[in-house]
């Protein structure tokens, strides 16, 4: 057994909530289910095996594709059984790829965190523009993209002027560096800042989670609110 899984099992005790998943020890093996189904009778839940759980996790309740596994829209109504720690590790990987390893890494005295500036400095081509965002705007983009409404990972990295997520603010799953979705969002924000385009005031249905070109995208709408708050703060300083 690798060290990260050994540490996870030590922290598990009888039950632990990891993201939106409640993991329980059984007399033999383990059971996983959505945290909202913790008190549900097993007979009322769909039992998923192996890759069935991975397939289940790819769609939200309304049928939309989930581009981010750590989004707080994992469907409920299921349970999965793991005969041993190896099977449990695989099921957790289906739900939250790499999350147990990141959780273990975050326990270190000096976790391997990559800041926004360090991460964007490595980018080339069309993503090089993300280095041009001022700290305040980058912070607003990060707050919008990584908001608890969109991602359950506890953000440990940051940019100047923005604090990391507080313990208990989201979930036990840490975020050690910006993800590809954040990078693409920052690129879109940089383009919007170049054009200085005002937000659309026409009522529109929310666009797909990863469609940052649409003004009605939930993260873009959240970014608009963050910019308003930033402007209000500057006005009283």
Steps between C-alpha positions, in 0.01 A plus 500: 500500500638840410556763774217732392238225516638374831464850646149536356388175664650614830294820479188312393428333835132403447388764249639799314343743254730561204362755258136399473567136579450330835746212542417243770680203642297183496564178685666392178609767257358846442188673370481827306186707446403861442515697825135599460410127509682424825176403677331336200419130503738304279205345314394848387834566331639376169802278558777590255799282421844606381489716190124544538583751773735688269229515233244617759730782613538641149153655494318736735141438607360685198713299259763767436861388465717567806833638371626541856477196728531721811190702408227479767253335263572130544175306455354328805305175524782245481734286709816310415680227691874444522627165625839639605721808504613449140139495377420805715795689353377426147144613573623824655716556194195461276319766701788736579810420290823557694317643800629253760860563391443877516337466842804313625741753346313782671577346840872574455662783695570672167234383252602512129292807415531689171377860507310669219811692393720192504244305301431763235873574459532149355235561235573563134296573190144620550520455879793738540244782523401375846823649640374848408212508748556744786495337843161648592335380178670161524369474856147584383528235226622241750223579750245466221635185339580319825188609689344230717200501267728363228778305670531317832878488507662706773731738311843514667670705227437869439612828348621817672216656700283189509495257791481126456175327596453458872492152651143370496389747234442233237604136539794280598623490140780755454594689185878537473521698177275666241315253279443504124151642547636793704769560238241517221280727711794732572572514126139602433514763775821642354329534161197664660725746682676587174168572332352658814165355400210579739305200627180416314188609686262293287346209693637170371497142616825382653745373239696176532753493781801508269356745242686815601412678176138528613423806718247285688768253611469464881868574561490809277194625687680441830806685364275797423391507864861474616598795281214706640616422853856591404388831352296581812800425720724724294245781517520522879878460528 
